[in-house]
Amino acid sequence: MTNPRWLLLLAVIGAGFLMLACGGDETVVNTSAAGSPGITVSGVGRASGAPTVVFLELGSNVEAQTVAAAREAAANAMQGVLNSLKNNGVEERNIQTSQFSVQPQYDFSNQTRNLRGYRVQNVVTAKITRIDTAGKVIDDAAAAGGNAVIIQSIRFAIDDPTDLQKTARELAVKQAAQRADELARHSGVSRGRLISMSETYETVVPQNAAILAAPRTGDVSTPIQAGELEVVVNVTLLYAID
């Protein structure tokens, strides 16, 4: 006579493959590589914290009739920006050139292309380790670079997200184990030993983190809102079925 327990297991396995085919559920029942039944579950953990560093992309952008004139003006403006960054405590090792380009500029009229001049752009990425100074750094750089200055983006980060990752990981594993227990209970089986596990993580940056106010005018400085960053850990666990 066929063992009813194995019929139940086969039914659970078949249901798991059906859920996997539908693609709408993160929890599946499958068969491991060794051929023994198993429960594969996923969990997500989230932990938030204040950023500890700021990355600024800024530099100079100049257009002139000749390459030489554009390059010289861009270099002068960039040197002012670099001096300003260093005067505000940004170490030289935390300043890195991220973009440099020389491009011809054209006007189009009457289906003809006319050379208007040349554009030189020089951009650096500066790491600011004191977030409370970011507004002043931006204001001073804008003043030092004059009308040639460009401030392309601002990005917040956490230098050492280890503690947040630990918290998120614990929550993710707990959620995955609870899902496995629920699925096993509903299926009339028990969760067995852990067979395998995998993990991925990311840092989620708010969509408005790269928005900058206009450079300072008068006594009003550029406001910078750091907010919080969210660390997300995803785990996938495979348990045996007892």
N, C-alpha and C positions, 0 to 999 in steps of 0.2 A: 504494500500500500504506500502511496506517495505521502511523504511527511508534510502535514499542513503548514508547518513552520517554513519549510523551503518554498512552498507555494506562495506564502505571504511575502517572502523575500524576493521571489521572482516578480511578484506583482509590484512591489515597491521599486525594484530596479526598472521595470518597464515604465512605471509612472515617472521616474526620474528622467529617463531618456526623453519622454514626451515633454516634460517641462523644459529640458535643455533645447529641444527642437523649437519650442515656442519662443525662447529667448527673452521671456519677460520675468524671470525669477532668478535671484542670485543664489538660491539654495537648490542643489541638485543631488540626486542619488545616482551613483554610477558604479562601475566595476573597475577596480584598480588594475594596474598593469599585470599583477600576479594572478588575476582572475577572481579574487575574493571581493565580496560586496563591500561597499564603503559609502560614506556620506561626505560629500564635498560641500563646504559652507564658506561663505565670505563674510567679513565684518569690516566696518568702517569706524575709525576713531578720530575725533577731532579735538584739538587743543589750541587755544589762542594765547598770544602774548604780544607785548609791545616790541616793535622793531628796535634794534640797537645801532644800526648804521644806515646811512643814506648814500646812494650812488647818484651822482649828478652827471648828466651828459651836457656839456656846454663848450663853447668855443667861439670862433669867428667865421664870418661869411661875408666876402667882399667881391664886388663886381667892378671891373675896370676895363679900359679899352685894350690894355696889353696884359699878358701874363705876368710880366715883371712888376707892373704897378699893382695888380691885384694881389700877387704873392706878398709883396712888401707891406701893403696895408693890412692884409690878413695876419701877417707875422707880428706886426706891431700891436695889433689888437689882441692877439693870442698871448703875447708876452705880458701884456697888462693883466689879462685874465689869470695867467699862471702866477704872476707876482701876488695878485690879490688872494688866490687860493692859499699860497704859502704863508702870507701874512696873517691869514685866519687860522693857521695851525694845521693845514692839510699837508701831511708829509709827502715828500717827493715820490716815495715808493708807492703811495696811494693815488698817484696821478698817472694815467696811461693814455697815450694817443689811441683813439678808437676809429678815427676816420680822417682821411686827408684826400682831397680831390681837386683837380684842375679841369674845368669843363668849358668849352666854347658856348657862348650864348647867342642865339639867333632870333631875328625878327622875321616874320613871314607876312608878306603882302604881295598881292597880284601874282600869286603862285610862284613867288621867288623867295629864296632864302638869303638873308643878308646878315653877315656877321656883326653882332652888336658889341661884343667884347668877350671877356673871360671871367669866370667865377672861380674863386679859390675858397674852399671850405676846410677848416681845420677844427676837429672836435676831440676833446679828451673826456675820459670818464674819471671822475674824482670820487674817492671814498671818504665820506665824512663820518668820523667816529663819535661826534657829539651832535645828536639830532637837534638839540636846542639852539645850535648855531647855524642851522641850515638856511634860515631866512636871511641872516646877515651875510653869509657866504654868497648867496644868490645876488643880493643887493650890491655888494661890493664888486662882484665880478661883472655885473651889468654896467656899473659905473666905470670900471676900469676898461672894459672893452668898447664902450661908447656905442654908436649906432651900428657897429660891425658885429656886436656880440649876438650869439644865438644860444638859447637854453632849450635843449631839445626834450629832455625828460628828467624825471626824478623817480627813483625806485628805492623802496625801503626793504630792509632785509634784517634777519637775525643772525648774528655772527655764529653763535653756537646753539642750534635748536635741539640739542640732545635731550634736555629735560622735557621739552614739549613733545618730542617724538616718543619718549618713554610713556608719558601720560596717554597720548593718542593710541599707542600700541596696546597698552593694557585694556583700553576701552574697546578696541577693535577685536582683540582675542576674546574678551568677555562676550561681546555681541555674537561672534561666530559660534562659540561654544553653546550659548543659549539657543541659537537657531538649530544647531545639531541636536540638542536635547529635545526641542519641540518636535522636530521632524521625526526623530526616532520614536518619541512617545505616540505621536499620531499614527505611526506606522506599526506599532505593536512590537518594536524591537528596542534594543538598548545601544547607547553610544559606547563604542569600545575604545581601544587605545588610539592615540594619535599616530598616524602613519607618515604624513608629510605636511609641510607648511611653506608658505611663501609670503613675501611682503613687498609692498611698494609704498612710497611716500612722496608727498609734494608739499610745497608751501604756496598757499593761495593768497594772492595779492589783490586787495580791493581794486575794482575797476577805476575808481577815481584817484588812485594813488599817484598817477603821472600828471595830474592837473596842476599847473602852476599859476599863481597870480601874476599880474603885471609887475615889472620892476618898480622899485620904490620911487615914489614921487613925494617930495617934501619930507615930512617927518613920518610918513606911513611906510612901514617895512612890509616886505612880502610875508604873508602868513603861510605857515606850513603846518598841516595837520597830519601827524604820523599814524593815528589810529592804531589798529591791531592787525597782526598777520595770523593766519590760521594754518596750522600744520595738520595735514590729513594723512593718516596711515591706513592702507588697505591690506588686509591679510586674507589668505585662502588656506583653509585647513581641511585635511582629509582624515576622517576617522574610520576605523573599522566598525563593522556591525556585529554585535554580540547577540 
